[in-house]
């Protein structure tokens, strides 16, 4: 009796929103954001002081992006996943147009020979980050509509439309060039198609075809030089493999427990893009093997929560929401693996941020929106499986009564004015 009274007492103090928050996902994201701010600050001090005379320049901008990302995430969380299912495909042409605009001299902004940003004056938008999220939305809706054809049809026609759209998007990304985003997008797309019922034999065929297409792209131009540097990095230590060699030095100098927070040597103008593309190497140098294991566990936890949320949504028959959660999980997982692979010289060098850790406004804001979508999938799943609580049902009933009463009054006024 006393225990029931205590449970009732504390349940009254428990906010209703806690029921709709996946605490494992929230904790992992908060820890990653906190670690990211610390490491980004540490990695950017030298370059910020040299370029802008303010060691907090990049840190302050990252805080501003974090604030904007939190607002965007809150707004996204308020929208039901059914909205994205209905209107997601309509955002796809907008993203493709933006990817084309990036290549225009007047609109696009060039940084280090790449046209990946749209210049808005104060800030710049990296469209490729938004393209990943929109493509996941589109493919999730397509799989809901054509899952039966993908899994049962002997024809390749159900694959034509998603592959054409994926190919066009990849081509636009290659023209920027943004080879890293193209790889992440392609891998995520193939993974979603497999979950949507695509036969393993056809997936293998697509995988081999993608490799055949990518081989000449990898060997042509500057990417060919990067591949040669990747195969023999120490031979090209002062050239194309300069970043790779210094990243390896940073990781090796970290040892088991690291040199200490802020004590990295490679970030002092030896390792280019230390606060962005090679921030994992700085983390490894300052926090050591222990820090590497910690960051891998946090990202593994994040991806696991995304897959778990998708699994529960699938069980609740919310198939679009399930594919959306799976797609975001694959996206985060592939991007983390590719970023770390580059920093450990396991993969050729390519520009990819480490989610929540690297400096970058577009990356941070879009990833926070993706987390908000995961939270919304969790909320919709809770409602689908267990319904509203008594308090929420009562609020909803009062709201519906209020709307009905308002409609009746408006109808009565219109009829009176019409008679008059």
C-alpha positions as CSV (number, residue, x, y, z in Angstrom):
1,X,0.0,0.0,0.0
2,X,2.8,2.4,1.0
3,X,4.8,1.5,-2.1
4,X,1.8,2.1,-4.4
5,X,1.4,5.6,-2.8
6,X,5.1,6.3,-3.4
7,X,4.9,5.2,-7.0
8,X,1.8,7.3,-7.5
9,X,3.5,10.3,-5.8
10,X,6.6,10.1,-8.0
11,X,4.7,9.4,-11.2
12,X,2.9,12.7,-10.7
13,X,6.3,14.5,-10.8
14,X,7.5,12.6,-13.9
15,X,7.0,14.7,-17.0
16,X,4.9,13.0,-19.7
17,X,7.6,13.7,-22.3
18,X,10.0,11.3,-20.7
19,X,7.9,8.4,-22.0
20,X,8.7,9.6,-25.6
21,X,12.5,10.0,-25.1
22,X,14.8,7.1,-25.8
23,X,17.2,7.7,-22.9
24,X,20.0,5.6,-24.3
25,X,20.0,7.6,-27.5
26,X,19.8,10.9,-25.6
27,X,22.7,10.0,-23.3
28,X,24.9,8.9,-26.2
29,X,24.3,12.0,-28.2
30,X,24.8,14.3,-25.2
31,X,28.1,12.6,-24.4
32,X,29.3,12.8,-28.1
33,X,28.4,16.5,-28.3
34,X,30.2,17.2,-25.1
35,X,33.3,15.3,-26.1
36,X,33.1,16.9,-29.5
37,X,33.1,20.5,-28.1
38,X,36.1,19.6,-26.0
39,X,38.1,18.0,-28.7
40,X,37.2,20.6,-31.4
41,X,38.3,23.4,-29.0
42,X,41.6,21.6,-28.4
43,X,42.2,20.8,-32.0
44,X,41.4,24.3,-33.3
45,X,43.2,26.6,-30.9
46,X,46.4,27.0,-32.9
47,X,44.8,27.6,-36.3
48,X,42.1,29.9,-34.7
49,X,44.8,32.1,-33.1
50,X,46.9,32.3,-36.2
51,X,44.1,33.1,-38.7
52,X,41.7,35.1,-36.5
53,X,43.6,36.1,-33.4
54,X,41.0,34.5,-31.2
55,X,41.5,31.0,-29.8
56,X,37.8,30.6,-29.3
57,X,36.8,31.5,-32.9
58,X,35.8,28.0,-34.0
59,X,34.5,27.1,-30.6
60,X,32.1,30.0,-30.5
61,X,30.9,29.3,-34.0
62,X,30.4,25.6,-33.1
63,X,28.3,26.7,-30.1
64,X,26.2,28.9,-32.4
65,X,25.6,26.0,-34.8
66,X,24.8,23.8,-31.8
67,X,22.1,26.3,-30.7
68,X,20.7,26.5,-34.2
69,X,20.8,22.7,-34.5
70,X,18.9,22.3,-31.3
71,X,16.1,24.7,-32.6
72,X,16.0,22.8,-35.9
73,X,15.9,19.5,-34.0
74,X,13.0,20.7,-31.8
75,X,11.0,21.8,-34.8
76,X,11.6,18.4,-36.6
77,X,10.6,16.5,-33.5
78,X,7.2,18.2,-33.5
79,X,6.3,16.8,-37.0
80,X,4.9,13.3,-37.4
81,X,6.8,10.8,-39.5
82,X,3.8,10.4,-41.7
83,X,4.4,14.0,-42.9
84,X,7.9,13.1,-44.1
85,X,6.5,10.0,-45.8
86,X,4.0,12.0,-47.8
87,X,6.3,15.0,-48.6
88,X,9.8,13.5,-48.4
89,X,9.9,12.8,-52.2
90,X,9.0,16.4,-52.9
91,X,12.1,17.6,-51.1
92,X,14.3,15.5,-53.4
93,X,14.1,17.8,-56.5
94,X,14.9,20.8,-54.2
95,X,18.1,19.0,-53.0
96,X,19.1,18.1,-56.6
97,X,18.7,21.7,-57.6
98,X,20.8,22.9,-54.7
99,X,23.5,20.4,-55.7
100,X,23.5,21.9,-59.1
101,X,23.6,25.4,-57.7
102,X,26.7,24.5,-55.7
103,X,28.6,24.1,-59.0
104,X,27.7,27.6,-60.3
105,X,30.5,30.1,-59.9
106,X,28.3,32.9,-58.4
107,X,26.3,30.8,-55.9
108,X,28.8,28.1,-55.0
109,X,31.7,28.7,-52.7
110,X,35.1,27.2,-53.5
111,X,37.3,25.9,-50.6
112,X,40.5,24.0,-51.4
113,X,39.4,23.3,-54.9
114,X,36.0,21.9,-54.0
115,X,32.6,23.4,-54.6
116,X,30.5,22.0,-51.8
117,X,29.0,25.0,-50.2
118,X,26.3,27.6,-51.0
119,X,27.5,31.0,-49.8
120,X,24.9,32.9,-47.8
121,X,27.2,35.6,-46.6
122,X,27.5,35.0,-42.9
123,X,27.3,31.2,-43.2
124,X,27.7,28.6,-45.9
125,X,25.5,25.5,-46.4
126,X,27.1,22.2,-47.3
127,X,24.3,20.7,-49.4
128,X,25.8,17.2,-49.4
129,X,24.9,16.8,-45.7
130,X,21.3,17.6,-46.3
131,X,21.3,15.3,-49.4
132,X,22.1,12.3,-47.2
133,X,19.0,12.9,-45.0
134,X,16.6,13.7,-47.8
135,X,17.8,10.6,-49.8
136,X,17.2,8.4,-46.8
137,X,13.6,9.8,-46.6
138,X,13.0,9.2,-50.3
139,X,14.3,5.6,-50.2
140,X,12.3,4.9,-47.1
141,X,9.1,5.9,-48.8
142,X,10.0,4.1,-52.0
143,X,10.6,0.9,-50.1
144,X,7.2,1.1,-48.4
145,X,5.5,1.5,-51.7
146,X,7.5,-1.1,-53.7
147,X,8.7,-3.6,-51.1
148,X,6.7,-6.4,-52.6
149,X,8.1,-5.8,-56.1
150,X,11.7,-5.6,-54.9
151,X,11.5,-8.9,-53.0
152,X,9.3,-11.0,-55.3
153,X,9.6,-9.6,-58.9
154,X,12.0,-11.3,-61.3
155,X,12.4,-8.0,-63.2
156,X,15.0,-5.4,-62.4
157,X,12.5,-2.6,-63.2
158,X,11.6,-1.9,-59.5
159,X,15.3,-1.0,-59.0
160,X,15.6,1.4,-62.0
161,X,14.1,4.5,-60.3
162,X,16.0,4.4,-57.0
163,X,19.2,3.5,-58.8
164,X,18.8,6.4,-61.3
165,X,18.1,8.9,-58.6
166,X,21.0,7.6,-56.5
167,X,23.3,7.7,-59.6
168,X,22.3,11.3,-60.5
169,X,23.0,12.4,-56.9
170,X,26.3,10.6,-56.8
171,X,27.3,12.2,-60.1
172,X,26.5,15.7,-58.8
173,X,28.6,14.9,-55.6
174,X,31.5,13.7,-57.8
175,X,31.4,17.0,-59.7
176,X,31.9,19.0,-56.5
177,X,34.0,16.8,-55.8
178,X,32.9,15.0,-52.6
179,X,33.9,11.4,-53.0
180,X,33.5,10.7,-49.3
181,X,29.8,11.8,-49.2
182,X,29.2,9.8,-52.4
183,X,30.5,6.6,-50.7
184,X,28.4,7.1,-47.6
185,X,25.3,7.8,-49.6
186,X,25.8,4.8,-51.9
187,X,26.6,2.4,-49.0
188,X,23.5,3.6,-47.1
189,X,21.3,3.3,-50.2
190,X,22.4,-0.3,-50.9
191,X,21.9,-1.2,-47.3
192,X,18.4,0.2,-47.3
193,X,17.5,-1.6,-50.5
194,X,18.7,-4.9,-49.0
195,X,16.5,-4.3,-45.9
196,X,13.6,-3.5,-48.3
197,X,13.7,-7.0,-49.7
198,X,16.3,-6.8,-52.4
199,X,17.7,-10.3,-53.0
200,X,21.3,-10.9,-51.9
201,X,22.4,-12.0,-55.4
202,X,21.1,-8.7,-56.9
203,X,22.8,-6.7,-54.1
204,X,26.1,-8.5,-54.9
205,X,25.6,-7.6,-58.5
206,X,25.0,-4.0,-57.7
207,X,28.0,-4.0,-55.4
208,X,30.3,-5.4,-58.1
209,X,28.9,-2.9,-60.6
210,X,29.5,0.0,-58.3
211,X,33.1,-1.1,-57.8
212,X,33.6,-1.4,-61.5
213,X,32.3,2.1,-62.0
214,X,34.4,3.5,-59.1
215,X,37.7,2.0,-60.2
216,X,38.3,4.4,-63.1
217,X,37.0,7.3,-61.0
218,X,39.5,6.5,-58.2
219,X,42.4,6.1,-60.6
220,X,41.8,9.3,-62.6
221,X,43.3,12.7,-61.7
222,X,44.1,13.7,-58.1
223,X,42.3,10.6,-56.8
224,X,44.9,8.5,-58.6
225,X,47.7,10.3,-56.9
226,X,45.9,9.8,-53.6
227,X,45.6,6.1,-54.2
228,X,49.3,5.8,-54.9
229,X,50.0,7.7,-51.7
230,X,47.6,5.4,-49.8
231,X,49.4,2.3,-51.0
232,X,52.9,3.8,-50.2
233,X,52.3,6.6,-47.7
234,X,55.9,6.9,-46.4
235,X,57.2,7.2,-50.0
236,X,55.0,10.2,-50.5
237,X,55.3,11.6,-47.0
238,X,56.0,15.2,-48.2
239,X,53.4,15.1,-50.9
240,X,50.0,13.6,-51.3
241,X,50.4,11.4,-48.2
242,X,51.4,14.3,-46.0
243,X,48.1,14.2,-44.0
244,X,48.0,10.4,-43.8
245,X,51.6,10.2,-42.4
246,X,51.0,12.9,-39.8
247,X,47.7,11.3,-38.8
248,X,49.6,8.0,-38.2
249,X,52.2,9.9,-36.2
250,X,49.5,11.4,-34.0
251,X,47.8,8.0,-33.4
252,X,51.2,6.4,-32.6
253,X,52.2,9.1,-30.2
254,X,49.0,8.7,-28.2
255,X,49.9,5.3,-26.9
256,X,47.6,3.7,-24.3
257,X,46.5,6.8,-22.3
258,X,47.5,9.7,-24.6
259,X,49.7,12.8,-24.3
260,X,47.0,14.6,-22.3
261,X,44.2,16.9,-23.3
262,X,45.5,19.9,-25.2
263,X,49.0,18.3,-25.6
264,X,48.8,17.3,-29.2
265,X,51.9,18.2,-31.3
266,X,50.5,17.3,-34.7
267,X,47.6,19.9,-34.4
268,X,50.3,22.6,-34.3
269,X,50.1,23.1,-38.1
270,X,51.6,19.7,-38.9
271,X,48.2,18.1,-39.5
272,X,46.0,20.1,-41.9
273,X,42.2,20.2,-41.0
274,X,43.0,18.9,-37.5
275,X,39.7,20.2,-36.2
276,X,37.7,18.7,-39.1
277,X,38.7,15.8,-41.3
278,X,41.5,14.6,-39.0
279,X,40.1,15.3,-35.6
280,X,40.1,11.6,-34.7
281,X,43.9,11.5,-35.0
282,X,44.1,14.5,-32.6
283,X,41.7,12.7,-30.2
284,X,43.9,9.5,-30.4
285,X,47.1,11.5,-29.7
286,X,45.6,13.3,-26.7
287,X,43.4,10.6,-25.2
288,X,45.3,7.5,-26.4
289,X,43.9,4.0,-27.0
290,X,41.4,4.5,-24.1
291,X,39.9,7.5,-25.9
292,X,39.7,5.6,-29.1
293,X,37.8,2.8,-27.4
294,X,35.5,5.3,-25.6
295,X,34.5,7.1,-28.8
296,X,33.9,3.7,-30.6
297,X,31.7,2.6,-27.8
298,X,29.7,5.8,-27.9
299,X,29.1,5.6,-31.6
300,X,28.4,1.9,-31.4
301,X,25.8,2.7,-28.7
302,X,24.3,5.4,-30.9
303,X,24.0,3.1,-34.0
304,X,22.6,0.3,-31.8
305,X,19.8,2.6,-30.5
306,X,18.9,3.7,-34.0
307,X,18.5,0.1,-35.1
308,X,16.6,-0.8,-32.0
309,X,14.2,2.1,-32.6
310,X,13.8,0.9,-36.2
311,X,13.1,-2.6,-35.0
312,X,10.3,-1.5,-32.6
313,X,8.8,0.7,-35.3
314,X,8.7,-2.2,-37.7
315,X,7.0,-4.3,-35.0
316,X,4.4,-1.5,-34.7
317,X,3.8,-1.7,-38.4
318,X,5.3,1.8,-38.9
319,X,7.4,0.6,-41.9
320,X,8.4,4.1,-43.2
321,X,9.5,5.1,-39.7
322,X,11.5,1.9,-39.4
323,X,13.3,2.4,-42.7
324,X,14.0,6.0,-41.7
325,X,15.6,4.8,-38.4
326,X,17.6,2.1,-40.1
327,X,18.8,4.5,-42.7
328,X,20.0,7.0,-40.2
329,X,21.8,4.2,-38.3
330,X,23.5,3.0,-41.4
331,X,24.5,6.6,-42.3
332,X,26.1,7.3,-39.0
333,X,27.8,4.0,-38.9
334,X,29.3,4.2,-42.4
335,X,30.4,7.8,-41.9
336,X,32.2,7.0,-38.6
337,X,33.9,4.0,-40.1
338,X,35.1,5.9,-43.2
339,X,36.3,8.8,-41.1
340,X,38.2,6.6,-38.7
341,X,39.5,4.5,-41.6
342,X,41.0,7.5,-43.3
343,X,42.7,8.7,-40.0
344,X,44.2,5.2,-39.5
345,X,45.3,4.9,-43.1
346,X,43.0,2.0,-43.7
347,X,41.3,4.0,-46.5
348,X,42.5,6.6,-49.0
349,X,42.2,10.2,-47.9
350,X,38.8,11.8,-48.4
351,X,37.0,14.7,-46.7
352,X,34.5,13.4,-44.2
353,X,33.5,14.8,-40.8
354,X,33.1,12.8,-37.7
355,X,29.5,13.3,-36.6
356,X,29.1,15.5,-33.5
357,X,32.9,15.8,-33.1
358,X,34.3,17.6,-36.2
359,X,33.9,21.3,-36.8
360,X,31.1,22.1,-39.3
361,X,27.8,23.9,-39.0
362,X,26.0,22.0,-41.7
363,X,27.1,18.6,-40.5
364,X,26.2,19.3,-36.9
365,X,22.8,20.8,-37.6
366,X,21.8,18.0,-40.0
367,X,22.9,15.2,-37.7
368,X,20.9,16.8,-34.9
369,X,17.9,16.9,-37.1
370,X,18.5,13.2,-37.9
371,X,18.6,12.5,-34.1
372,X,15.3,14.4,-33.7
373,X,13.8,12.1,-36.4
374,X,14.9,9.1,-34.4
375,X,13.3,10.5,-31.3
376,X,10.1,11.2,-33.3
377,X,10.1,7.6,-34.6
378,X,10.4,6.4,-31.0
379,X,7.5,8.7,-29.9
380,X,5.2,7.5,-32.7
381,X,6.1,3.9,-32.0
382,X,5.2,4.3,-28.3
383,X,1.8,5.7,-29.2
384,X,1.2,3.0,-31.8
385,X,2.1,0.2,-29.4
386,X,0.6,1.5,-26.1
387,X,-1.6,4.4,-27.0
388,X,-1.8,7.7,-25.1
389,X,-1.7,8.0,-21.4
390,X,-4.8,8.9,-19.4
391,X,-3.6,12.5,-19.0
392,X,-2.7,12.9,-22.7
393,X,-6.0,11.3,-23.8
394,X,-7.9,13.7,-21.7
395,X,-6.0,16.7,-23.1
396,X,-6.5,15.4,-26.6
397,X,-10.3,14.9,-26.0
398,X,-10.6,18.5,-24.6
399,X,-8.7,19.8,-27.7
400,X,-11.0,17.9,-30.1
401,X,-14.1,19.1,-28.2
402,X,-12.8,22.7,-28.4
403,X,-12.2,22.4,-32.2
404,X,-15.7,20.9,-32.7
405,X,-17.4,23.6,-30.8
406,X,-15.4,26.3,-32.7
407,X,-16.4,24.7,-36.0
408,X,-20.1,24.6,-35.0
409,X,-20.0,28.3,-34.0
410,X,-18.4,29.3,-37.3
411,X,-20.9,27.3,-39.3
412,X,-23.8,28.9,-37.4
413,X,-22.4,32.4,-38.0
414,X,-22.0,31.7,-41.7
415,X,-25.6,30.4,-42.0
416,X,-27.0,33.4,-40.1
417,X,-25.0,35.9,-42.3
418,X,-26.2,34.0,-45.4
419,X,-29.8,34.3,-44.4
420,X,-29.4,37.9,-43.6
